[in-house]
């Protein structure tokens, strides 16, 4: 997967002290949906580890499948937080960077 970071996203993510995981998780009952999050985390053996703008980003195979595109842009807007955008759609918005277990 190719990941691009906007300048605004780089400014925010530079504060990260550990790799940033882009996580997609299937949630819900009858109406299943994918919920996305950005976590500070460590790599696991199955992760795709991507270096962009001096930062380490992690994606597991399920999240890559949920995103469903070979290209992803991470943007940041003060009013909306982080946005995950593919050429086809806005995948998620209103995300914040947080501790995984916090």
WONOR-V632640 format. One record per backbone hydrogen bond with DSSP energy under -0.5 kcal/mol. NH is the residue of the N-H (numbers start at 1). CO is the residue of the C=O. Records with the same first field share a line. If there is no record, write none. Layout:
NH = CO / CO
//
This chain:
2 = 70
4 = 72
6 = 74
10 = 6
11 = 7
12 = 8
13 = 9
14 = 10
15 = 12
16 = 13
20 = 56
21 = 19 / 39
22 = 58
23 = 21 / 37
25 = 35
27 = 33
32 = 30
33 = 27
35 = 25 / 33
37 = 23
38 = 96
39 = 21
40 = 98
41 = 19 / 39
47 = 44
48 = 59
49 = 47
50 = 48 / 57
52 = 50 / 55
55 = 52
57 = 50 / 55
58 = 20
59 = 48
64 = 60
65 = 61
66 = 62
67 = 63
68 = 64
72 = 2
73 = 85
74 = 4
75 = 73 / 83
77 = 81
80 = 77
81 = 77
82 = 95
83 = 75
84 = 92
85 = 73 / 83
86 = 89
91 = 84 / 89
92 = 84
94 = 80
95 = 82
98 = 38
100 = 40
102 = 99
//
